[in-house]
Amino acid sequence: MRVGQSLTMLRGGREYPLPGDAVTEDELLRTLEKATGASLHTAAPALARGFISYHGLRIGVCGTVIEREGQVIGFRCFSSLAIRIPRECRGVCDEIYQELCRNDAGNLLILSPPGGGKTTALRDLIRCCSRQGLRVGVVDERWEIAASETGKAQFDLGAHCDVLSGVPKAQGAMMLLRAMNPQMIAMDEITQAEDLHAIREIVGCGVRVMATAHAAGPEDLRRRALYRSILEEQIFTDCIVIQMQGAERNYRIRRLKA
């Protein structure tokens, strides 16, 4: 939703215009009010991070920001919203999970460019692990993996999952590690040095990790200093690379090497 432009829908990597009048800022405000229970003020901390969550939807926000001491504290006006609609594709990773088990895979990274289906694959692999009795702690920072409402996951993560929602990944991972006795901790989109520090501590405690990252493949990761160190340390042993083949997604396991 962009002020002054018609609505568009992103599908298969392409953006398509939808029929109708141009979007107004008032329509953006009404959308945000609906998503925040008519209380934009109470959602200010989330908005300061550039997004809010509503029933599993992630709504990205752009506009003119308000800063205080170099920190974003809110928005003066809004210019566009990006509403991401998660899908539960149960069973999409059943075959790849069996292959991971046969290969005795360890700590796992799921890689694809933005919009490539990493979160969908992560969610289904969590379900597979939990279904086999593995205790999985899930850090759901953006309410997209479990889409929990009043403590209940809207997506099926199996019977042996413990979910922390709305907490930064590094902090949430440490909370799960210390309190919930997990055998595996899962998180989406590792992007900060703090995330990698938490992952090192998790692995050092003998707990497995499953995470996602924006990358076309391992070679893409190695070009970035943030990820190069964990590849050299061989913290992650395997990765799943998701690639689009026409309208279909292809999942391929690759062994990670330093």
Secondary structure, 3 states (H helix, E strand, C coil): CEECCCCEEEECCEEEECCCCCECHHHHHHHHHHHCCCCCCCCHHHHCCCEEEECCEEEEEEEEEEEECCEEEEEEEEEEEEEECCCCCCCCCHHHHHHHHHCCCCCEEEEECCCCCHHHHHHHHHHHHHHCCCCEEEEECCCCCCCCECCECCCCCCCCEEEEECCCHHHHHHHHHHHCCCCEEEECCCCCHHHHHHHHHHHHCCCEEEEEEECCCHHHHHCCHHHHHHHHCCCCCEEEEEEEECCEEEEEEEECCC
